[in-house]
Amino acid sequence: MDYAIIESGGKQYRVQRGDTVRVETVPGDEGDAVEFDNVLLVSQNGSLSLGTPSVPGARVTTEVVRKGRAKKIIVFKYKAKTRYRRKNGHRQSYTDLKVTDISLG
């Protein structure tokens, strides 16, 4: 079972070939290929390559499946007895990526 750990948008994701992973927005349209060079760990054929901080020459190739925005969350700030209330909404943009290849270089 080959897998890799990549970093995108300040978060780390464990991915395998064929997986679909939801990350923060990355540039590209649906059907475009996106490569990740910041690969922190690669496991292939039982051998583990650990980067310091990233594995040199390692690449994870993905394909953009879908772009969208998540459900709205409500951010409500309130302080008792001071008539302080603030209501805000936020929708996070995301990109769904399908992993097509993991190469060690």
C-alpha positions in Angstrom: 0.0 0.0 0.0 1.8 3.1 -1.3 0.9 6.4 0.3 2.3 9.9 0.9 1.8 12.8 3.2 1.5 16.2 1.5 1.1 19.7 2.7 -1.4 22.1 1.2 -2.9 25.3 2.7 -1.1 24.8 6.0 -2.6 21.4 6.6 -1.2 17.9 6.0 -3.1 15.1 4.2 -2.4 11.4 3.9 -3.1 10.3 0.3 -3.0 7.1 -1.8 -3.4 6.6 -5.5 -7.1 6.8 -6.4 -8.1 8.8 -3.3 -10.2 12.0 -3.6 -9.1 14.6 -1.0 -10.7 18.0 -0.2 -8.2 20.8 0.2 -8.4 24.6 0.4 -8.6 26.3 -3.0 -5.7 25.6 -5.3 -5.3 27.3 -8.7 -6.7 25.4 -11.8 -9.9 24.5 -13.5 -11.8 21.2 -13.5 -9.7 18.5 -15.3 -6.4 20.3 -14.8 -3.4 18.5 -13.3 -1.9 19.8 -10.1 1.5 18.7 -8.7 2.5 18.9 -5.1 6.3 19.2 -4.5 6.0 19.7 -0.7 5.8 15.9 0.1 6.7 15.2 3.7 6.7 11.4 3.6 6.5 8.7 1.0 5.9 5.0 1.6 6.5 2.7 -1.4 6.9 -1.1 -1.4 7.3 -1.1 2.3 10.2 1.4 2.4 9.7 4.7 4.1 11.2 8.0 2.9 11.0 10.7 5.4 11.8 14.3 4.5 13.6 17.0 6.4 11.2 18.9 5.9 10.3 17.5 2.5 11.5 14.5 0.5 13.7 15.7 -2.4 12.4 14.8 -5.8 9.1 13.4 -4.6 5.9 14.5 -6.4 2.2 13.8 -6.0 0.2 14.4 -9.1 -3.5 15.1 -8.8 -6.4 16.1 -11.0 -9.0 18.7 -10.1 -12.4 17.0 -9.9 -14.5 19.8 -8.5 -14.3 23.3 -7.0 -16.9 24.7 -4.7 -17.8 26.4 -1.4 -18.6 24.7 1.9 -21.8 25.3 3.9 -22.0 28.7 5.7 -21.0 28.8 9.3 -22.2 31.6 11.6 -19.6 33.4 13.8 -21.4 35.1 16.7 -19.5 37.2 19.3 -21.4 38.2 22.4 -20.4 39.9 25.7 -22.9 39.8 28.5 -24.2 43.0 30.1 -22.4 45.4 27.6 -24.8 45.3 24.6 -22.0 43.8 22.4 -23.1 41.5 19.6 -21.4 40.8 16.3 -22.8 38.3 13.8 -20.7 37.2 10.8 -21.0 34.4 8.2 -18.2 32.5 6.4 -18.1 30.1 3.5 -14.8 28.4 2.9 -13.8 27.7 -0.7 -12.4 24.2 -1.5 -11.1 22.0 -4.3 -11.6 18.3 -4.6 -8.5 16.5 -6.0 -8.1 12.9 -7.2 -4.6 11.5 -6.7 -3.3 10.0 -10.0 0.3 9.3 -9.2 2.9 9.2 -6.4 6.5 9.3 -7.5 9.7 9.3 -5.5 11.8 10.9 -8.3 
